[in-house]
């Protein structure tokens, strides 16, 4: 049995962060019902480099976190649509939404209303800046939060900055934090019997992603500066090799000692970190020359054999081809495609394994509205009522 079997989640989210939060619990057995407007689908459905998938409303951004979910279309701007949602909420454990703060209150679907209907409901709102505060009404995406949070200003090199991350890391970190918050609320509910209101802000998550920088600034008044591939210690930085770059990770004193011994330069070993900092320029020059004598793969193999962290800088396709990933079960493949998405594709699963009842993909990402009729039947709607809702474009 997986941890969240028997838990029902109403997922009224779009793009990446909110859907990813619900996806993580779906992998662990939750019944996730994704709700979209019949004429305005989740914008991730037509986003990503797979143009054919985008046209079919099965874009790669949606597919990333769409597996294990059921899809329902519902126009919440109509009273009939809101009534369907209220019925759904009465059967649910969790509702997750990531619309503009106040939007669901305006529709009469805010926490106070729905928790009165279902006191055990856990209601999670994900937004850019949180509910309330001077920025509460503002909106943003991942890259806008990168700009707001200080992450962009600290990324890049001293000559070229600010630079945003190459991946929407804040979106996925927010989704992961959302899954953690939901798990915590469910655990709390087991003890108290009470539902919960979760207010999750992307900006707050971005600050948690810089936790050590935040603490350092609050202590010293010095903000993080862009340093590119260079660390404060030369033995913990990236270098050009004969055919590519290698990232050295000789971070602590023991590791830097092993590195210098492995390179035949034990005299460069330092007894403390201030000495390493003071001698950084000389160490960097020595390492730059030595690293050019072998290929990146050769250095990775050799240094790892000496228990020195080191890795060749790889492209995504190289990483995904690494046999180690197959042993971890990080990716689930659909070799024969799925409804709405012909041809093979794969999706990420979770970043951890459990000894039993762990995360897994059971069903492919759903075509929009694929489960509307089935879910309405579960809620007690008869064939005539369903037909009327369809005729009115409520579903």
Order of alpha helices (4+ residues) and beta strands (2+ residues): beta-alpha-beta-alpha-alpha-beta-alpha-beta-alpha-alpha-beta-alpha-alpha-beta-alpha-alpha-beta-beta-alpha-alpha-alpha-alpha-beta-alpha-alpha-beta-beta-alpha-alpha
